[in-house]
Structure formats: C-alpha cells, structure tokens
C-alpha cells in the first residue's frame, strides 16, 4: 500500500457531476490499495468572482480580509466531494488549511508554506478515510488565513506529498499532459511523455499554465514524482521527474509564452554604487517579483535600467518605482504593458551550441524585434511586442522541429 496525492483544478470540480467524476478517480486509487489524499481548487470561476467582490467593496481591499474571502471557494468543493464519497460508502473527511495545519509566512496573497502538521491527516488515513484538503490556503503563526497565490493548489498538493512521503502526486487538469507548446496556438504541438523538473520549472516560470512554478520547485527539492493527467480521460499524461539520459537527447522540450508581462524603464539614473539596490529593495519588500533586467552602458555618469514584472503587479510597481526615481534623481519612468515574453527551453541546450542564434534569426526573418533577452543554461527568453506572440510561438516550434519525437 502506498500513498497517492491527487489534485483537481477548478474545471475538474466545476459542478456536482464533475465532482462525482473526481470521486470515482479517488475511489479507483483507494480500491487499488492506496491511501488517498485529494486536494481541490475552488469551482471554475469562483475565485475570480470572489476577487471581483473584494474589489467592488474597496479599491485596495485589506489584505488579511482579502485572503479570508477568496479562500472560501475551496470550502465548498471539499465539502461536496466528501459528501459524495460518504454517500457512495467511502469514509471521507474534509479539512481546511488551518485545520490540517498548513503553516505559512505572513505574505498575504503570496504566502509560502513553512511547515505542515501531518498528525490530523495521518490519523484519518489510519482510519481508512479518503482525506480531502482545501488547496491554495494556509494559516500564519497568528492564525490568520493566508493564500498561496493563483495556482497555489498545485503547491498545496506537492507540499502534502512531500510531508507525507507520498509515492506520487497526480495533478489532474483539463489537458492530458505537458505539451511542446500551447496546442491552442500550434496544432503541431506534441505531448511529452516525461519532462525534467528543471525544464518544467522553466516552462512554468515563462508562461506554461499547467503547473505553478513553486509546486515544481518543491517537487524537485523533495524528489516528488508529479504526474500531469486529464480529469476527463484516462489517456496520455506527462511525468515530471529527475533528468535522465533519455531526456538529454532532445535539444529543446518546448516553446512557451507569457502575455502577463509589463516592462518598466527608469531613464537617466545616476550611475553610482547601490542605485540598483535602492530601486529593487522596495519592490522586494512588497513581494513583487522582478523577472528580466537590462542596464544600458553608462554614458556621462548616467544609465537607463529596464526590467519586467507581472502585469498584475504593474500599477503597484510603477508607484513604487516612481517614488524611488524621484529620490535618486532619475529623469522619468516609462511603462509598457504591450509586450510578451517568448521562451525556448530544453536540457539539451547545454551541449548543443547555436540555439540562441537560431532563435534570433527565426524571429528576425519574421520581422519580430527583440526588446530584451534573458538566458539560463536551459532557457532563452525574449521580450517582444505582444501582437507577435502567436506568430513567434509557431515559427519557433517549427524551426526547432518540436513536432517530431527524437
């Protein structure tokens, strides 16, 4: 007997009929002799509805109360699933984040898990229960409800799998695995049978919506095998696991894109030690992540600095940066949200030179101007005009022949 953690997203629990389908998948694992923990998101669209309610009540809702509000959607789904399972003759018990207890830091909207008390869950598993846990939420040391950020149920599931030494963590969604790119944009996209933690992390961080980046980080840290599957089909699936020799044969694993990007440029900054720290520290203190950063060559003691943030953080970041720019004597701050990030990813890039040149030439041949470039060992990202996003994805997918399996 092993322990399996199953996570189901909002589309998988959109109504009672779909929740009954989820129950069948949990029962199947139980009947196979496994202990089962099910982690659920809120019903599709429910978290957005709650966010809209909060923002209709106040332009800048109190963050503690905001998290308390938007965490309520999961209570509905975990209770309904437990009701269904009990009615079908299988003991089930539902738990909210504070009942487990999933302890987090105090960063409302983006809290990070620091510890999980496994006693309650272990006790229920010994009784033969299917344990149903609310994803996306936790509680801080002062018993304030916190949320883990959009897609946080993935992180909840992997964290529980790690804390309880689960055999694997199955992430059920509305797609049947991880693809070489978005099949809605490129019909030649191919499903990957397996992908390394590092590749999946880069994909998630550069726009792939299949898994939350923090869940992949945690899976890698604790060596939790993650299987991405479809809720609505038993076919397909992608295993996210350790890198192996078979993976290394592929130069690239995928092309990703992210339209949730905004570019901020601070113009004519005094070129002195400590200026960059002065700019970015206030952003860090507000938990605003900065992605790509470019600093121009200093001319006559001044320089320009450009960086990207998530579009949802743009307005707050702009206010913070404008205040800092006045303090340090910069000329002005320019903001552009008409951009997107396109990336190519693959562990094979390490041993295959020429990937960057091929990417840049492919974009240039289509008249797509590159505004910013960022690289790692297994990733190259370019910021381009938003209107060219789909074209860039298709031509790059074709240029690297990702429709073919090595």
N, C-alpha and C positions, 0 to 999 in steps of 0.2 A: 504494500500500500504506500502510495506517495501522496504528496500534497500538490494540488494544482490551483493556481490563482487565475480566475477568469475575469477579464474586464470588458464591459459592454458600454459603448458610447451612446450618445443621445438618439441617433437614428435607430439604434437597436432596441430602445425602450420607449419609442415614440407614442405607443398606446398599449392597452392591456393585451391585445392579441399578440403584439410583438414581445411583450414581457412574458407571455406564456411560451413563446418560442425560446426565449432565454432560459426559462425554467427547464425546458426539455434538454438543453445543452448542459446545464448544471447536473441534471439527473443522470445524463449519459456518463459523465465523469464519475459520479457517485457510484453508479452501477458497475463501473469498471474497477471499482475497489479503491478509489482515491478519496482522500479528504478534499473538500472543495470550499474555497473562499471566492465569493463573487463580489466584484467591485463595480458599482454603477455610477454613470453620469445622470444628470437630470434629463427629462424628456427633451427631444429636439426642439430648440427654440425657446425653452423655458428660461434658461439663464439670461438670454438676450431680453426676454420680457421683463425679468426682474431688474436687469440693469436699466432698462428704459424707465421703469417705475421709479428707481432711485434718482435718476437724472431729471425726471419730471418733478420730483419733490424738492430738489435743490441742484443748483448748477455744479457745485462741488460737494457732494454728499460726504458727511463724516465717514472716515474710512472704516472705523470699527463697526458702525451700524450698517455700512455698505456690505461688508463681508458677512455680517449676521443675516442680512436679507438674501443675498444671492446664493448662500449656502443651503437655502431651504428647498431648492428644487430636487436635490438628491434624496431628501427625506421621503418624498412621495414615491419615487421609484423603488427604493429599497424596501419600503413597507409593502408596496403592491407585489413585488416579487416574493417576499416572504409569505404573504397571504396566499398567493398562488401555489407555492411549494407545499405549504401546510395543508391546503385543500386537496392536493394531489397525494397526500400521505407521506410526505417527506418533512421531517423536522427542520425548520429554518428559523434563524434569529437574525434580526437586522440591528445594525449599530451605526450610530453617527460617529464622526471623527472624535468628538470629546468623550464618547463612551468607550472607545477602544482602549487606550487613549493614544491618538496620534499627536505627539507634541511637536510644535513648530516654533520658529522665532516670531518676532513681533511685526514682521513686514507684511502688513495688510495688503491684499490683492496679489502678492507675490511671495507668500510665506514659504520657507524652506523647512523640510522635516528634519528634526534633530534626533528624535527617538520615538520608537513605537513600543508601548507596553503590550506584550503578546499574551498576557495571562488570561484575559477575558476570552480571546479567540481560542486559545489552546484548550480552555475549559469547555467551551461549546463543541469544539471538534471532538473531544473525548466522549462527549455525549452522543456523537453521531450526527450533529447538526450540520446543515449547509449554512455557512456563515455569510451573511450579506452585509457589505460595508459601503458606506457612502464615500464616493471618491471626491477629490477636489478640495477637501476640507480637513482642518485640524483644530488644535486649540493651543494657545500660548501658555506660559507659566502662570499667568494671572486668570486663566480660564476664559479668555476672550476667544470667540470663534474666529478662525483665520481661513483664508482660501489660498490655494496654491498657484493661481494663475490659470488662464484658459488652457484646456487640455490637461489640467492637473490630475484628473482621474487616472491617467497613464502612470504618473509618478506615484500616486497612492498605491496602485496595484503592484508596481515593481518594488516599492518600498516594503509592502507587506510580504511579497515573495522572498525578498532578501532577509527580512527579520525572522521569518519562519522557516527559512531554508527550503523553500518550495522546489519541487522538481522542475517546474517551468512556470512561465507566466504567459497566458494566452490573451492577446489583445484582439477582441472582436470589433469589427467596424463594418462600414458599408462597401469596402473594397476587399478583394480577395488576396491582398498582399502588397508588397512594395514593388513599384514599377520603375523602369529606367527613366521615365518622366511621367508627367501627368497625361493619362490616356485621353482626357477630355480635350487636350490640345494637340497631341500627336497620336494618331491612330496606330502608329507602328511601335508604340511603347510596349515593352516586354516585361512580364512579371519575373522577378528574381526569386530563385528558389531559396537563396541564402545571401546574407549580406553581413559584413563585419560590423562590430559595434562602432568603430571609428568612422566608417563610411556612413552608417545610419545616423550617427551624431551630426556629421557634416550636412547630410541631407536635411535633417530636421531643423538645423540651425539656419539653413539657407532657403527654407520655404516649403519643403515637403510637409504635408499636414498629417501624415499617418501616425506619427508618434511625437509627443512633447520632448524637446531636447533633454530636459532634466531627467526624464524617465530613462533615456538611453544612457546618460552619464551614470546613473545609479545601477543600471543593468550591467554595465561594463565593470564598475567598481566592485560589485559583489558577485560577478560572474553568473548572472541570472539569464538563462536562455529565454528569449522572448519570441513568441510565435504570433505573427500578424495574420489573422484569418478573417473571412467573411462571416457575418452573423447569418446571412441568408443562403449560404451554400456550403457544402462540405468539400468543395473542390478548391485547389490552389493552396495558398499560404506561403509566407516567407519567414524563414528562421533568421533571427538576428542573434549572432553568436560570435565567438572568437574568430579572428582571422586565421585562415589556413592556406595551404599551398594552392589549393584549387582556386581560391579567390584571387590569388596573386596573378593568375594568367590573364585576367581581364584588366585592360588598361583603365577603362572607366566603368563605373557601375551606373551612373545616372547623370541627368541634367535636371537641375531644379531652378525654380524662380520664386521671387518674393516681391509682391507688389506693395506690401505693407512697409514701405521704406520712405524716409524723408531725409533730405540732405541739408545740412546746416553748415554755412561757411562764415567764419569770423575773419573779417577783412582788415588788413593793415594792423597787425598785432605787434607791439614792441617785442623784438627778438631777444629775450632775456631768460636766464635760467629760472625755472619754476612757473613760467607762464602757463604751460600745458597743465600742470597740476592744479593751478588756480582755476582753470576752465573746467576741468573734468571732475574735481572733487565735489562740487555742489550737485552735479548730476548723479554721482555715485551715492551721495547721501540721500537722494530721493529715489534710489533703486531704479534709475534709468540706465539701461544698458546701451553702451556705445559700440557700434559694430566696426565699420571701416573708418580708418583715419588716414588723411594725407596732409602733409605740411609742405608748402612750397619752399623753394630755395630762398634764403634771406636776401633781401635787396635793401641796401641803405639802412640797415638796422630794423627792418620791418618784414613781416611774413604773413601769409594767409594760411588758415587751418580749416580743413573741411572734414566733416565726419557724418556718419549716418546713425539714425535712431529709428525705432519703430514708429510708424505713423501715429499710433495711438498715444505715444509719448511726445509727439512733436510740439504741441502747444505749450505744455509744461516746460519742455526742454528749451523752447525758444525764450520763454520768460526768464528762465534761469540764466541762459547764456547772454541774453541782452543786458541783464543786470551786471553780470561779471565783466562783460565787454566794456561797460561804462567805467567800471572800477580800474581796469588795466589800461584804459586809453585806446582801445581798438576803434577803428573808424566806423564800422557798421556790421550788422549780422544779416545774412541773406538765407532764406529758407526756400527749399524747392521740394514739393511732395509729388511732382510729376515724374518720378523715377521708379525704377525697379532694379532688382538685383538678379542676375542670371549666373549660375554656377555649374561647373563640371566637377565631378567627384569620382575618385577611384584610388584604391591602394596601389594599383599598377602604375600610377603616375610616377612613383618614386624611382622605378627602374626603366621608365620609358621616356626619354627626352623628346621635346618637340610638342608637347601637349599645349603649352601656352601659345606658341607660335601658330599652331593650327587653329586654336580657338580665336585668336585675334584676327587672323586672316579671314576666317569664315564670317565673322561679324563685319569686317571691313568690306568684304565682297558684296554684302547686302546693304551697304551704306549706313551701318549702325555704328554710331560714335560711342566710344568707351570713355566715360567720365571719371571713373575710379577703378582701381584694381587692387585686389587683396588675394594673397596666396597662403597656403599651408602646404605641408608635404603631400596631402592627398586632395587638395581643393584649389580651384582658381575661381574667383568671383569677380564679376564686372558690374558696375552700375551703368545703366543705360537709360534712355528715355522710355517712359512707361509704355508708349504706344507700340514699341517694337518688341515687347515681351514675348508674345506668342511666336512671332517670326524667328526670334533668336533661339527659342527653345527648339523649334522644328529643325532649323538648319544645323544647329549643333548636334542634335540627336542623329541626324543623317550623316553629318561629317565624320562622326566617330563610329558609325555603323552599329549603334547600340541595339538595333532591332535583331541583330544576329547573336546567337549564343556561341561563346567561344568553345 
